[in-house]
Every structure is written in C-alpha cells, then in structure tokens.
C-alpha cells in the first residue's frame, strides 16, 4: 500500500499555490510520455482558489489544455445550474476560463430521474476510458471533510465498502439529497492522488486518517491508498497542528 507524502504549508493560500505548481508539473511530465491527461476534480470549498490560480498566469499558459480529459470524483444530485453542483463550481472557477475541448469534459449527468442510472452511465464511461490501461486517473484531486469523508464516501455508509462497482449513487440522509460517487476501486487505481486539506476544524480527522488505527467506517479517507500510484497530501499548518 502506498505511503503518503505529506507537504505542510503555512496557510490556505500557500496550499493552493503549492497544489497549482504540483498539478502543472505533473501534467507536463505525463504529457511527455502520452497524448492525454485524465484528471478527476473534487467539489467543496478548498479547490476554488486552486482553480482560480490554474486559470490565470503564470500557470494557464503552462498547460496544454487540449489534451486534458476532465472527470469528477463525486457530485451532488442537483441540476448543473444549482450552486451546490460540483461541476457548476468547476465551470465558474476554471473550465470557462481555459480551452479544454467541451467533448473532453465528462460531467456526472444529474438529469436522470433515477440517480442510479447516472451512476451506471458514469461507470460505463470510466470503463471506456480506463479498461486495459495501467491505471485510471492520471491525477485524482480530493478533499477531506471535518468528519474524515472524501469523495461521497461518508462515515457509516455502505458505499465505503463497495469493491465491484466503479461508480455508485445513494441517498445521504444527513444532507437530504442523493450523491453520485466514484468508489475505492477506481480511485485506488489512479496513478496519483492529491488531497488538499486546510483549517483547524480538520485537524482531528487528519491526524486519525494519517496516523490513527485503521477504521475506514469512521474515517473513509483512510481507504484511499493507490495500489501502484502516488499519494500526496498538501495541508496547512492549522490542519496539521495535531500531527
């Protein structure tokens, strides 16, 4: 199992700056060896500043956006126009500002009457891209909640233990909404996983995820350990204060 590399930065801005540099270098390096770069984006508040940096100089011109294929790790089952939609945030902060071809942007479609159909459709898409490949995403970006969740793998939910399906839909009682998420098998087949975590509220969970006894029912982020790829955490001093 992959041992995580932990990078501690002084504050959220320096986390975003470090992540932007990491991502640009990773894209450039991988595209020297292959013709496409697949990236899985995350939702939440932490990536917003990262997206703004990638969409502006000096980073914007360092990426061959035409070779990126953009996916999502999870989605709230609300329309694309809804401010809670992860893809909406990504369009507003990044994708509307960089020249990624529209047919390279692979949304989790929330227009199905049944969220399970959305999950099935996304799973088929992932298999089309990654079956027979040495790994799934070239880079999967993730965050972690105060409760230790990542993707839509929340403490105490059955989807944390899913090992066959690559994508699943379920109703999250505490948020009163359906979620669609990629699962551990496809996440852990990534060539590289990058977690971004900031803020003192996340310090207890971060300590447990990185240093605590294994208990992915309580801390699902523990379950993301690429089988053959790299695992990086870029965190700020507030989040790392208990480590």
C-alpha positions as CSV (number, residue, x, y, z in Angstrom):
1,X,0.0,0.0,0.0
2,X,1.2,3.5,-0.9
3,X,2.9,5.5,1.8
4,X,1.6,9.1,1.7
5,X,3.9,12.1,1.1
6,X,2.8,14.9,3.3
7,X,3.6,18.6,2.4
8,X,2.8,21.2,5.1
9,X,2.3,24.8,4.0
10,X,1.7,27.9,6.2
11,X,-1.8,28.8,5.2
12,X,-4.6,28.0,2.6
13,X,-3.2,30.3,0.0
14,X,0.2,28.6,0.1
15,X,-1.6,25.2,-0.1
16,X,-3.4,26.4,-3.3
17,X,-0.1,27.7,-4.7
18,X,1.8,24.5,-4.0
19,X,-1.1,22.5,-5.5
20,X,-1.1,24.5,-8.7
21,X,2.6,24.1,-9.2
22,X,2.3,20.3,-8.4
23,X,-0.5,19.9,-10.9
24,X,1.1,21.8,-13.7
25,X,4.4,19.9,-13.3
26,X,2.5,16.6,-13.2
27,X,0.6,17.4,-16.4
28,X,3.7,18.5,-18.3
29,X,5.6,15.4,-17.2
30,X,2.9,12.9,-18.1
31,X,2.2,14.5,-21.5
32,X,5.8,14.0,-22.4
33,X,5.0,10.2,-22.4
34,X,1.4,10.1,-23.6
35,X,-1.2,12.0,-25.6
36,X,-3.8,12.6,-23.0
37,X,-4.0,13.5,-19.3
38,X,-7.1,12.4,-17.3
39,X,-7.9,14.4,-14.2
40,X,-10.6,13.9,-11.6
41,X,-11.8,17.1,-9.9
42,X,-13.3,17.4,-6.5
43,X,-16.0,19.6,-5.0
44,X,-16.1,21.6,-1.8
45,X,-14.6,25.0,-1.0
46,X,-10.9,24.1,-1.0
47,X,-10.4,23.7,-4.8
48,X,-11.9,27.1,-5.6
49,X,-8.7,29.1,-5.1
50,X,-6.7,26.4,-6.8
51,X,-9.0,26.6,-9.9
52,X,-8.5,30.4,-10.0
53,X,-4.7,30.0,-10.0
54,X,-4.8,27.4,-12.7
55,X,-7.0,29.7,-14.9
56,X,-4.6,32.6,-14.6
57,X,-1.0,33.4,-15.4
58,X,1.6,32.1,-14.9
59,X,0.0,28.6,-14.7
60,X,-2.6,28.9,-17.5
61,X,0.0,29.0,-20.3
62,X,2.0,26.1,-18.9
63,X,-0.7,23.6,-19.6
64,X,-1.8,22.0,-22.9
65,X,-5.5,22.1,-22.1
66,X,-6.4,20.5,-25.4
67,X,-5.0,17.2,-24.1
68,X,-6.9,17.2,-20.8
69,X,-9.9,15.0,-20.1
70,X,-11.8,16.2,-17.1
71,X,-13.9,14.0,-14.8
72,X,-15.4,14.3,-11.3
73,X,-14.9,12.2,-8.3
74,X,-18.4,12.8,-7.0
75,X,-21.5,15.0,-7.5
76,X,-24.4,16.3,-5.5
77,X,-27.5,15.2,-7.4
78,X,-28.8,18.7,-8.2
79,X,-29.0,20.4,-11.6
80,X,-25.9,21.8,-13.2
81,X,-27.4,25.3,-12.7
82,X,-27.6,24.8,-9.0
83,X,-24.8,26.5,-7.0
84,X,-24.3,23.3,-5.0
85,X,-23.3,21.3,-8.1
86,X,-19.6,20.5,-8.2
87,X,-19.3,20.8,-11.9
88,X,-21.0,24.2,-11.8
89,X,-18.3,25.4,-9.4
90,X,-15.6,24.0,-11.7
91,X,-17.0,25.7,-14.8
92,X,-17.3,29.0,-12.9
93,X,-13.8,29.0,-11.5
94,X,-11.8,27.1,-14.1
95,X,-13.4,25.5,-17.1
96,X,-15.0,28.6,-18.5
97,X,-11.5,30.2,-18.5
98,X,-9.3,27.6,-20.1
99,X,-9.5,25.9,-23.6
100,X,-10.4,22.4,-22.6
101,X,-12.5,20.9,-25.5
102,X,-16.1,20.5,-24.5
103,X,-16.1,16.9,-25.5
104,X,-13.2,16.3,-23.1
105,X,-15.4,17.4,-20.1
106,X,-17.2,14.4,-18.6
107,X,-20.0,15.5,-16.3
108,X,-21.8,13.3,-13.9
109,X,-25.2,13.8,-15.5
110,X,-27.8,14.7,-12.9
111,X,-30.7,14.9,-15.3
112,X,-31.7,11.3,-14.9
113,X,-34.9,10.6,-13.0
114,X,-33.1,7.8,-11.1
115,X,-29.7,8.7,-9.7
116,X,-28.7,5.1,-10.1
117,X,-28.9,5.5,-13.9
118,X,-26.5,8.4,-13.7
119,X,-24.1,6.2,-11.7
120,X,-24.4,3.4,-14.3
121,X,-23.8,5.8,-17.1
122,X,-20.7,7.2,-15.5
123,X,-19.3,3.8,-14.7
124,X,-19.7,2.8,-18.3
125,X,-17.8,6.0,-19.3
126,X,-15.0,5.2,-16.9
127,X,-14.6,1.7,-18.2
128,X,-14.4,3.0,-21.8
129,X,-11.5,5.2,-20.8
130,X,-9.7,3.0,-18.4
131,X,-10.2,-0.6,-19.2
132,X,-6.9,-2.2,-20.3
133,X,-5.0,0.9,-19.1
134,X,-2.2,0.6,-16.5
135,X,-4.1,2.9,-14.2
136,X,-7.3,5.0,-14.0
137,X,-6.9,8.8,-13.5
138,X,-3.5,10.3,-14.2
139,X,-4.4,12.6,-11.3
140,X,-7.3,12.5,-8.8
141,X,-7.8,15.6,-6.7
142,X,-9.6,15.0,-3.4
143,X,-10.6,16.9,-0.3
144,X,-11.4,15.8,3.2
145,X,-14.3,16.9,5.3
146,X,-14.2,17.6,9.1
147,X,-15.7,14.1,9.5
148,X,-13.0,12.3,7.6
149,X,-15.1,11.8,4.4
150,X,-13.7,12.1,0.9
151,X,-15.5,11.8,-2.4
152,X,-19.0,10.9,-1.3
153,X,-17.7,8.2,1.0
154,X,-19.2,9.3,4.3
155,X,-18.7,7.7,7.7
156,X,-21.1,4.8,8.2
157,X,-22.3,4.5,4.6
158,X,-22.3,1.2,2.8
159,X,-20.7,2.7,-0.3
160,X,-17.4,3.0,1.6
161,X,-17.1,-0.8,1.3
162,X,-18.1,-1.1,-2.4
163,X,-15.4,-3.0,-4.3
164,X,-17.1,-4.1,-7.5
165,X,-18.8,-1.0,-8.9
166,X,-16.7,1.9,-10.1
167,X,-19.5,4.4,-9.5
168,X,-22.5,4.4,-7.2
169,X,-25.5,6.5,-6.2
170,X,-27.1,6.7,-2.7
171,X,-29.2,8.9,-0.6
172,X,-27.3,10.8,2.1
173,X,-29.8,11.2,5.0
174,X,-27.9,14.0,6.8
175,X,-27.9,16.2,3.7
176,X,-31.3,15.1,2.4
177,X,-30.0,14.5,-1.1
178,X,-28.7,11.9,-3.4
179,X,-25.0,11.7,-4.2
180,X,-23.1,10.0,-7.0
181,X,-19.5,9.0,-6.4
182,X,-16.7,7.0,-7.8
183,X,-15.7,4.3,-5.5
184,X,-12.5,2.9,-3.9
185,X,-11.5,0.6,-6.8
186,X,-11.3,3.3,-9.4
187,X,-9.8,5.9,-7.0
188,X,-7.1,3.5,-5.9
189,X,-6.2,2.6,-9.4
190,X,-5.1,6.2,-10.0
191,X,-1.6,7.0,-11.0
192,X,-1.6,9.8,-8.5
193,X,-4.0,11.1,-5.8
194,X,-3.6,14.5,-4.3
195,X,-5.5,15.5,-1.2
196,X,-5.9,19.2,-0.3
197,X,-6.8,19.9,3.4
198,X,-6.9,23.2,5.3
199,X,-8.2,24.6,8.5
200,X,-8.1,23.7,12.2
201,X,-11.5,22.0,12.1
202,X,-10.0,19.2,10.0
203,X,-7.0,18.6,12.4
204,X,-8.6,15.8,14.5
205,X,-9.7,13.9,11.4
206,X,-6.4,14.4,9.6
207,X,-4.5,13.0,12.5
208,X,-6.7,9.9,12.5
209,X,-6.6,9.4,8.8
210,X,-2.8,9.7,8.6
211,X,-1.7,8.3,11.9
212,X,-4.6,6.6,13.6
213,X,-5.6,2.9,13.7
214,X,-7.4,1.7,10.5
215,X,-11.1,2.4,10.7
216,X,-12.5,3.5,7.4
217,X,-16.1,3.3,8.7
218,X,-15.2,6.3,10.9
219,X,-12.6,7.9,8.6
220,X,-13.3,6.9,5.0
221,X,-10.4,9.0,3.7
222,X,-8.2,6.2,5.1
223,X,-9.5,3.9,2.4
224,X,-7.9,5.9,-0.4
225,X,-4.4,4.5,-0.9
226,X,-3.4,3.9,-4.5
227,X,-2.4,0.4,-5.2
228,X,0.5,1.3,-7.5
229,X,0.4,5.1,-7.7
230,X,1.5,8.0,-5.6
231,X,-0.4,9.6,-2.7
232,X,0.2,13.2,-1.7
233,X,-1.3,15.4,0.9
234,X,-0.9,19.2,0.8
235,X,-2.1,20.6,4.1
236,X,-1.8,23.8,6.0
237,X,-0.3,24.3,9.5
238,X,-3.8,24.6,11.1
239,X,-4.9,21.2,9.7
240,X,-1.6,19.6,10.7
241,X,-1.4,21.0,14.2
242,X,-2.2,17.7,16.0
243,X,0.3,15.6,14.0
